Amino acid sequence: MQILTVAPYPRENTLFRIHAVLSAVLWVLILVATFGLVLVYLLFGGLFYLFGFSWFITHLKGNGARIGPDQFPDLHARIVSACERLGIRELPECYLIQSDGILNALAAKFLGRHYVVLFSPIVDALEERPDSLDFYIGHELAHIHRKHTGLLRSVFLWPSAFLPLIGAAYRRAQEYTCDRYGLALCPKPEDAERALAVVVGGSRRWMTLNSDTFIGQSAESGGFWMSFNELTSDYPWLSKRMLALRALSSGRELRVPRRSLRAKLLALFVPRFPGIGGGGGLIMLVAIIGVLAAIAIPQYDDYVKRARLAQVDAAAGTLLQHLQTEAATLEQANTLLSALDRVPAVQALQTVASVDMREGGTVVVTPLGRPGGQDDALAFVPSLDDVSGAVQWQCQTERPEPRRPSWCR
């Protein structure tokens, strides 16, 4: 049997090369910035992937029906034929599973083994048009043939996969490529369109879906919101996918509306979150910013407060030294405080705190501005030495221990 040669979507290879270059640069930067510590996180990530994906595979094997010569032989024959025509030598494990009405399919690779999962609603819906199943099957086999599911490839491309625009663009290009594979396997081009019609119209209405009218809806995809949500999504609009199939099968040039420039500018600031498309990515970004702000703002506020208190404490420490050396009596202390402008070492105190002498001679230094308050005040309390008769000054404050200056603990 002659092996089919399917040309990929023109942008896929270009986007892959851009991805590869960016990922290589980002991996070098990550390794250097983390001193190689990221490799430890990769190890833990690999273990998480192993256990998480093993749950999916065991769930599949426990609840799905493995397609084979003795189990749904008609589907098995189509899968075998598609693999032979595409040159896929190792037949993947294929399963049919109930999807609670979800109209989709998937391909995956786990521990070197390829898997294809067909969802029963689509298979049942296409019972009256079985040739359309070739598109459905071919699309998933294309992910395997194009190595979209490879773990090492995914890990290598991981850093750039989150980048705005390019990350989602590469995934959309993969979908267009896989549609081309499905089309190449279909006996007639209409079979490919009918397969997509099931995804659009559901298990019943797909038979009466007007493909021409649905394709015409792609003319609206150039608007701001449609452009933005597609630019941040891993999947193209189904109307555009059907339009691409129609253009490819008829040999015509694919013409779609230009996306909104404003939408491109907005999407440039929305990183890709795999599995979350359109506005969900923006919501996720806002949520992350919110979490970071909730953490960063109090930390920054605390930093500013500590910095200003440090200024207060430095100047107050100098004042305390002057009191201890030059204010042996309360009268001298009062004279010293009234002449702060002429004491260069403590002039800065007036810009960051207020100083007053209270009843009993206690000198209170209260920080100015937002960080200030009685809780942060420093009190220099005088006491009379029984031997010399001189005044001794001691620091007191209501601040918690870590926030006190070392000379006031």
Disulfide bonds with the S-S distance in Angstrom:
Cys395-Cys408 1.84
